[in-house]
């Protein structure tokens, strides 16, 4: 089935960003569920991964205010984004089918296992009873999906899973897949599969200090696994395994983290990580260190060749530091056929044209920026969506398009991202769904609109966002709760 092929009409241009033509978008899916308690006609928090000409995206559908969603939706293209099919994962959530085992599900993440020719979507089952920490659904083609497989026994609570596979034939761990997650005490854990996600090994943990959330593992060509994550608001950290996930290093500091509170939105500053063909790791997050009085967020980046040594965070120059624009929730993609000083990078992100706004006046846009030289210079930004009012979105402890977004590259060198677009509700029914750009986005080799060459963090800048102390999550017997 093709997507709905609905183009999003361009809205009024912000005078604070380049006046560029908005790319045409296509709607990939819509929330079909009607189960009680959820905010329906909502789809959000998409992850996107590409292998060859196949792109698979997964997203929450039918969001609950108190956590989780009715089911995980998927959208798949086998021709580099020219056409799409869509559907929903079977056998997980009662929102899809009352006979399914778990009341809700959350946090989809996509990976591909080249050794076993298997696509994977990991997610968090949520229920008032006992549930695994994480489940994985697999597919041979990104269209026909099997039922969920448990990754790890039930912990005291689990959150923010992510998965990746070792797809380098010369690696000693080729064909191993890794699922990262954190427990109710926020300790970082990883499980490993060597059979295409059909079974998973014991839970291993990072060393002393490896506590946080939002981890995104990547695998270098030599088999080394690196997991960047946030400690919940003060620092971005990483753990490293050089033996196929059997043991993990202590937490390594990537950078201090400062963020500006995004008005009305649920938008924690979590890292997004990807890797180039040579094994260099790129991590981006939103950060206010370059803005006077922490008045707005930039998207910043740090890189590493080994996971232990990280570059000083640098501001991606989307606009001037005096612009007043608030940028947040970035998702980086890297063309794996490129590397180093020739690496092609693409970053999708959300922004408010004015950071100093209220729920009544804020207007959300999604943007894209690229680099054809490993981040040395950046293109002018591209606005992907029209203006979205916060009250058009699901409310999940703040208006919500997702804690993360992702960008993926196909062999033609084009970048693809799937993201939430919210339109004006029809009567009392929301209209928030999964969209993508038609035909993808080109990497622009032109220079930056604003130079960041001499940018330095402003001394004494501290976050104006309350520290995120994520308490242990408990599943109560009478009410389903999670913080996702």
C-alpha positions as CSV (number, residue, x, y, z in Angstrom):
1,X,0.0,0.0,0.0
2,X,1.3,3.4,-0.8
3,X,1.1,6.2,1.7
4,X,-1.6,8.7,1.6
5,X,0.5,11.0,-0.7
6,X,-0.7,14.2,1.0
7,X,1.5,17.2,0.5
8,X,1.8,19.6,3.3
9,X,1.0,23.2,2.3
10,X,3.7,25.7,3.1
11,X,2.8,28.0,6.0
12,X,3.9,31.5,6.7
13,X,7.7,31.8,6.5
14,X,9.6,32.8,9.6
15,X,11.5,36.0,9.1
16,X,14.3,34.7,11.2
17,X,15.3,31.8,8.9
18,X,16.2,31.7,5.2
19,X,13.3,32.1,2.9
20,X,13.6,28.8,1.1
21,X,11.1,26.7,-0.6
22,X,9.8,23.9,1.7
23,X,10.3,20.4,0.2
24,X,7.1,18.5,-0.6
25,X,6.1,16.0,2.1
26,X,4.2,12.7,1.9
27,X,2.1,11.3,4.8
28,X,3.2,7.8,5.5
29,X,0.6,6.6,8.0
30,X,-2.1,7.5,10.3
31,X,-3.3,6.3,13.7
32,X,-6.2,3.9,13.1
33,X,-6.8,2.9,16.7
34,X,-9.8,3.8,18.9
35,X,-9.0,2.2,22.2
36,X,-10.1,4.2,25.2
37,X,-7.7,6.5,27.1
38,X,-5.2,7.3,24.3
39,X,-4.9,10.6,22.4
40,X,-5.9,9.3,19.0
41,X,-4.9,10.4,15.5
42,X,-1.4,10.9,16.9
43,X,1.9,9.5,15.5
44,X,5.2,10.7,16.8
45,X,8.8,9.8,17.9
46,X,10.1,8.1,14.7
47,X,13.4,6.3,14.2
48,X,14.6,5.8,10.7
49,X,17.3,3.4,9.3
50,X,18.4,2.6,5.8
51,X,20.3,-0.4,4.3
52,X,20.8,-0.3,0.6
53,X,17.7,1.1,-1.0
54,X,15.4,0.0,1.8
55,X,14.4,2.5,4.4
56,X,12.4,1.4,7.5
57,X,10.9,3.9,10.0
58,X,9.0,3.1,13.2
59,X,7.0,5.4,15.4
60,X,4.5,5.6,18.2
61,X,0.8,5.5,17.2
62,X,-2.1,6.5,19.5
63,X,-0.1,8.2,22.3
64,X,-1.2,8.0,26.0
65,X,-0.7,11.1,28.1
66,X,0.7,9.0,31.0
67,X,3.1,7.0,28.8
68,X,3.3,4.6,25.9
69,X,1.1,4.3,22.9
70,X,-1.5,2.0,21.3
71,X,1.0,0.3,19.0
72,X,4.2,0.8,17.0
73,X,3.7,1.8,13.4
74,X,6.1,1.1,10.6
75,X,6.6,2.6,7.2
76,X,9.0,1.0,4.6
77,X,10.3,1.9,1.2
78,X,12.3,-0.6,-0.9
79,X,13.1,2.0,-3.6
80,X,15.0,4.7,-1.7
81,X,11.9,6.6,-0.7
82,X,10.1,6.7,-4.0
83,X,7.1,4.6,-2.7
84,X,6.1,3.4,0.8
85,X,4.1,0.7,2.5
86,X,2.9,1.0,6.1
87,X,1.4,-1.1,8.9
88,X,1.7,-1.9,12.7
89,X,3.7,-4.4,14.7
90,X,1.7,-7.5,15.6
91,X,1.4,-9.2,19.0
92,X,2.5,-6.5,21.4
93,X,-0.1,-4.1,22.6
94,X,-3.7,-4.4,23.6
95,X,-4.3,-1.1,21.9
96,X,-4.0,-3.0,18.6
97,X,-5.7,-6.2,19.8
98,X,-7.2,-6.9,23.3
99,X,-5.7,-10.4,23.2
100,X,-2.1,-9.1,23.0
101,X,0.0,-9.4,26.2
102,X,0.9,-5.8,27.0
103,X,-1.3,-2.8,27.6
104,X,0.9,-0.3,25.8
105,X,4.2,0.0,24.0
106,X,6.8,2.7,23.6
107,X,10.2,3.9,22.2
108,X,10.6,2.2,18.8
109,X,14.2,1.9,17.4
110,X,15.2,0.3,14.0
111,X,18.3,-1.7,13.0
112,X,19.3,-4.0,10.2
113,X,21.4,-7.2,10.5
114,X,23.2,-7.7,7.2
115,X,24.7,-11.1,8.2
116,X,21.2,-12.6,8.8
117,X,19.3,-10.3,6.4
118,X,16.9,-9.3,9.1
119,X,15.3,-6.0,10.0
120,X,14.6,-5.3,13.7
121,X,12.4,-2.9,15.7
122,X,13.0,-2.8,19.4
123,X,10.4,-1.3,21.7
124,X,9.4,-1.1,25.4
125,X,6.3,-3.1,26.5
126,X,4.3,-1.4,29.2
127,X,1.8,-3.1,31.5
128,X,0.5,-3.2,35.0
129,X,1.8,-6.8,35.2
130,X,5.2,-8.4,34.4
131,X,6.8,-7.5,31.1
132,X,10.3,-7.9,29.6
133,X,12.6,-5.0,29.7
134,X,12.7,-4.7,25.9
135,X,11.2,-6.7,23.0
136,X,12.4,-7.0,19.4
137,X,10.2,-7.6,16.4
138,X,12.0,-8.9,13.2
139,X,11.2,-9.0,9.5
140,X,13.0,-10.3,6.4
141,X,11.9,-7.4,4.3
142,X,10.7,-4.6,6.5
143,X,7.1,-5.3,5.6
144,X,6.2,-8.7,7.1
145,X,6.8,-8.6,10.9
146,X,6.8,-11.4,13.4
147,X,5.7,-11.3,17.0
148,X,7.9,-9.8,19.8
149,X,10.9,-11.6,21.3
150,X,12.0,-10.8,24.8
151,X,15.4,-9.3,25.1
152,X,15.8,-9.3,28.9
153,X,13.8,-10.4,31.9
154,X,11.6,-7.8,33.7
155,X,13.6,-5.3,35.6
156,X,12.4,-2.7,38.1
157,X,11.6,-0.5,35.1
158,X,13.2,0.1,31.7
159,X,13.5,3.1,29.4
160,X,15.0,4.5,26.2
161,X,16.1,1.4,24.3
162,X,18.1,1.5,21.1
163,X,19.6,-1.2,18.8
164,X,22.4,-1.6,16.3
165,X,24.0,-4.5,14.4
166,X,27.6,-5.2,13.4
167,X,27.4,-5.1,9.6
168,X,31.1,-5.2,8.7
169,X,32.0,-8.6,7.2
170,X,35.7,-8.3,8.4
171,X,34.7,-7.6,12.0
172,X,35.3,-10.4,14.4
173,X,31.7,-9.8,15.7
174,X,30.0,-9.6,12.3
175,X,26.3,-10.5,12.7
176,X,26.1,-9.6,16.4
177,X,23.3,-7.2,17.3
178,X,23.1,-5.0,20.4
179,X,20.1,-3.7,22.3
180,X,20.9,-0.9,24.9
181,X,18.5,0.2,27.6
182,X,18.4,1.6,31.1
183,X,16.7,0.2,34.2
184,X,14.6,1.8,36.9
185,X,17.8,2.9,38.6
186,X,19.0,4.4,35.3
187,X,21.9,2.0,34.9
188,X,22.9,1.4,31.3
189,X,22.6,-2.2,30.1
190,X,23.2,-4.1,26.8
191,X,22.1,-7.5,25.5
192,X,23.6,-9.2,22.5
193,X,22.1,-11.5,19.8
194,X,24.1,-13.6,17.4
195,X,21.1,-15.2,15.5
196,X,19.2,-12.4,13.9
197,X,17.3,-11.4,17.1
198,X,15.7,-14.7,17.7
199,X,17.4,-15.0,21.1
200,X,19.4,-12.7,23.4
201,X,22.3,-13.2,25.7
202,X,22.7,-12.1,29.4
203,X,22.3,-8.5,30.4
204,X,25.7,-6.7,30.7
205,X,26.2,-3.3,32.2
206,X,28.6,-0.4,31.9
207,X,31.2,0.1,34.6
208,X,31.1,2.5,37.5
209,X,29.2,5.7,36.7
210,X,27.4,4.3,33.7
211,X,24.0,5.7,34.7
212,X,21.7,7.7,32.5
213,X,19.3,7.3,29.6
214,X,19.0,8.0,25.8
215,X,21.8,5.7,24.7
216,X,22.4,5.2,21.0
217,X,25.0,2.4,20.3
218,X,27.1,2.5,17.1
219,X,29.6,-0.2,15.9
220,X,33.0,0.6,14.3
221,X,34.3,-1.5,11.4
222,X,36.7,-3.3,13.8
223,X,33.7,-4.4,16.0
224,X,34.2,-1.9,18.8
225,X,30.8,-0.8,20.2
226,X,30.4,2.7,21.5
227,X,27.3,3.8,23.4
228,X,26.8,7.6,23.9
229,X,24.2,8.6,26.4
230,X,23.0,11.4,28.7
231,X,23.3,11.2,32.5
232,X,20.0,13.1,32.7
233,X,21.0,16.7,32.2
234,X,24.6,17.4,33.4
235,X,26.9,15.5,31.0
236,X,26.9,13.4,27.9
237,X,28.8,10.2,28.4
238,X,29.8,7.0,26.6
239,X,30.7,3.4,27.4
240,X,32.8,1.2,25.1
241,X,33.2,-2.6,24.4
242,X,36.0,-4.0,22.4
243,X,35.0,-7.7,22.9
244,X,31.6,-8.0,21.4
245,X,29.6,-6.7,24.4
246,X,31.1,-9.2,26.9
247,X,32.4,-6.4,29.1
248,X,32.1,-2.6,29.0
249,X,34.2,0.3,30.1
250,X,33.5,2.8,32.8
251,X,31.6,5.9,31.7
252,X,33.7,8.3,29.6
253,X,32.8,12.0,29.5
254,X,31.9,13.4,26.1
255,X,31.0,16.9,27.2
256,X,29.2,18.9,29.8
257,X,25.6,19.5,28.8
258,X,23.7,22.8,29.2
259,X,20.2,23.2,27.8
260,X,17.5,25.9,27.7
261,X,14.0,24.9,28.7
262,X,11.9,24.6,25.6
263,X,8.6,26.4,26.2
264,X,5.7,24.0,26.6
265,X,7.4,21.1,24.9
266,X,8.6,17.8,26.2
267,X,12.2,18.0,24.7
268,X,14.9,16.5,26.9
269,X,18.5,17.0,25.6
270,X,19.4,13.5,24.6
271,X,22.3,12.6,22.3
272,X,21.9,11.3,18.7
273,X,24.8,9.3,17.4
274,X,26.0,7.9,14.1
275,X,29.2,6.6,12.5
276,X,31.0,7.0,9.2
277,X,32.7,4.5,6.9
278,X,36.0,4.8,8.8
279,X,34.5,4.4,12.2
280,X,34.4,8.0,13.3
281,X,31.5,8.7,15.7
282,X,29.4,11.8,15.5
283,X,27.2,12.8,18.4
284,X,24.8,15.8,18.4
285,X,22.5,17.2,21.1
286,X,20.9,20.6,21.9
287,X,22.8,23.0,24.1
288,X,22.6,26.6,25.2
289,X,26.3,27.2,26.0
290,X,26.9,29.5,23.1
291,X,24.0,31.8,23.8
292,X,24.0,34.7,26.2
293,X,22.2,33.8,29.5
294,X,21.4,30.4,28.1
295,X,18.6,32.1,26.2
296,X,18.2,29.5,23.4
297,X,19.5,26.2,22.3
298,X,21.9,25.5,19.4
299,X,22.6,22.0,18.0
300,X,26.1,21.1,18.9
301,X,28.4,18.2,17.9
302,X,31.3,16.2,19.3
303,X,33.3,13.5,17.4
304,X,35.6,10.6,18.3
305,X,37.6,8.0,16.5
306,X,37.7,5.5,19.5
307,X,34.9,6.4,22.0
308,X,37.5,7.4,24.6
309,X,38.7,10.7,23.3
310,X,36.1,13.3,22.2
311,X,36.5,16.7,20.5
312,X,35.3,19.8,22.2
313,X,31.7,20.4,21.4
314,X,31.2,22.7,18.4
315,X,28.1,24.7,17.5
316,X,26.4,23.7,14.2
317,X,25.9,27.2,12.6
318,X,22.3,27.0,11.6
319,X,21.9,30.8,12.3
320,X,23.6,33.5,14.3
321,X,23.9,33.2,18.1
322,X,21.9,36.4,18.4
323,X,19.0,35.0,16.3
324,X,16.7,34.1,19.3
325,X,15.8,30.8,17.5
326,X,15.5,27.8,19.8
327,X,16.8,24.5,18.2
328,X,16.2,21.1,19.8
329,X,15.8,17.3,19.5
330,X,18.3,16.7,16.7
331,X,18.8,13.4,14.8
332,X,22.0,12.9,12.9
333,X,22.6,10.7,9.9
334,X,26.0,9.9,8.2
335,X,26.5,8.5,4.7
336,X,28.4,5.3,5.5
337,X,30.1,5.3,2.1
338,X,31.9,8.6,3.1
339,X,34.3,9.3,6.0
340,X,36.6,11.8,7.7
341,X,37.0,15.1,6.0
342,X,34.7,14.0,3.2
343,X,31.9,12.6,5.4
344,X,28.4,13.5,4.4
345,X,26.3,14.5,7.5
346,X,22.6,15.4,7.7
347,X,20.9,16.6,10.8
348,X,17.1,16.9,11.3
349,X,15.9,19.0,14.2
350,X,13.0,21.0,15.6
351,X,12.9,24.7,16.3
352,X,11.0,27.7,17.5
353,X,11.7,30.9,15.6
354,X,11.5,32.7,18.9
355,X,12.7,31.0,22.1
356,X,10.9,33.5,24.2
357,X,7.4,32.3,23.4
358,X,4.4,30.7,25.2
359,X,2.2,27.8,24.4
360,X,-0.2,30.3,22.8
361,X,2.4,31.9,20.6
362,X,5.1,29.2,20.0
363,X,5.2,27.8,16.5
364,X,7.1,24.6,15.9
365,X,9.0,23.8,12.7
366,X,11.2,20.9,11.6
367,X,14.5,21.8,9.8
368,X,17.4,20.1,8.1
369,X,21.1,21.0,7.7
370,X,23.9,19.2,6.0
371,X,27.7,19.0,5.6
372,X,29.8,17.4,2.9
373,X,33.1,17.7,4.7
374,X,32.7,16.0,8.1
375,X,31.2,19.1,9.8
376,X,34.0,21.6,8.8
377,X,31.3,23.7,7.1
378,X,27.6,23.4,6.9
379,X,24.9,24.3,4.3
380,X,22.2,26.9,4.9
381,X,19.3,25.3,6.7
382,X,16.2,23.9,5.0
383,X,12.7,24.3,6.6
384,X,10.8,21.0,6.2
385,X,7.4,21.8,7.6
386,X,4.9,24.6,8.0
387,X,4.2,26.1,11.4
388,X,2.7,23.8,14.1
389,X,0.9,25.0,17.2
390,X,1.8,23.1,20.3
391,X,-1.9,22.5,21.1
392,X,-2.2,20.5,17.9
393,X,0.1,17.8,19.4
394,X,-0.2,14.9,21.8
395,X,0.5,15.9,25.4
396,X,2.9,13.7,27.2
397,X,4.2,15.7,30.1
398,X,4.6,18.6,27.6
399,X,3.4,18.8,24.0
400,X,5.1,16.1,22.1
401,X,6.6,15.2,18.7
402,X,9.1,12.8,20.2
403,X,12.2,12.6,22.4
404,X,14.2,11.7,19.3
405,X,14.2,11.8,15.5
406,X,16.7,10.2,13.1
407,X,18.2,10.7,9.7
408,X,19.3,8.0,7.3
409,X,21.2,7.9,4.0
410,X,20.4,5.7,0.9
411,X,23.1,4.8,-1.8
412,X,22.1,7.7,-4.0
413,X,23.5,10.0,-1.3
414,X,20.2,11.4,-0.3
415,X,19.1,11.9,3.3
416,X,15.8,10.7,4.6
417,X,14.0,11.4,7.9
418,X,10.5,10.6,9.2
419,X,9.0,13.1,11.6
420,X,5.7,14.1,13.1
421,X,3.6,16.8,11.4
422,X,0.7,18.2,13.4
423,X,-2.2,20.0,11.7
424,X,-5.0,22.0,13.2
425,X,-7.4,19.5,15.0
426,X,-10.7,18.7,13.4
427,X,-13.2,19.5,16.1
428,X,-11.8,17.8,19.1
429,X,-9.7,15.2,17.2
430,X,-6.0,15.7,16.8
431,X,-4.3,15.4,13.4
432,X,-0.6,14.4,14.1
433,X,0.9,11.8,11.8
434,X,4.2,10.5,10.3
435,X,5.6,12.3,7.3
436,X,8.7,12.3,5.2
437,X,10.2,14.4,2.4
438,X,9.4,13.3,-1.2
439,X,12.6,11.9,-2.8
440,X,14.8,12.7,0.2
441,X,17.2,15.6,0.8
442,X,20.5,16.4,-0.9
443,X,23.7,17.2,1.0
444,X,24.8,20.7,0.2
445,X,28.5,21.2,-0.1
446,X,28.2,25.0,0.1
447,X,29.6,26.9,3.0
448,X,27.7,27.9,6.1
449,X,25.3,30.7,6.3
450,X,26.8,31.7,9.7
451,X,30.4,30.9,10.6
452,X,31.1,29.0,13.8
453,X,34.8,29.1,13.3
454,X,35.4,31.3,16.3
455,X,32.5,30.3,18.4
456,X,33.3,29.3,22.0
457,X,30.9,28.4,24.8
458,X,30.2,31.5,26.9
459,X,31.9,31.2,30.3
460,X,29.5,30.8,33.2
461,X,26.6,29.7,31.1
462,X,24.5,27.1,33.0
463,X,21.4,25.4,32.0
464,X,18.1,27.1,32.7
465,X,16.4,23.7,32.4
466,X,15.7,21.9,35.8
467,X,18.0,18.9,36.1
468,X,16.2,15.8,35.0
469,X,16.3,13.4,38.0
470,X,14.6,10.4,36.5
471,X,13.3,8.4,39.6
472,X,13.0,4.6,39.4
473,X,9.9,3.8,37.4
474,X,7.3,1.5,38.9
475,X,4.5,-0.3,37.2
476,X,1.6,0.0,39.6
477,X,-1.0,-2.8,39.8
478,X,-4.0,-0.6,39.1
479,X,-2.6,1.9,36.7
480,X,-0.1,1.8,33.9
481,X,2.7,4.3,34.3
482,X,6.0,5.1,32.5
483,X,8.0,8.2,32.0
484,X,8.3,7.8,28.3
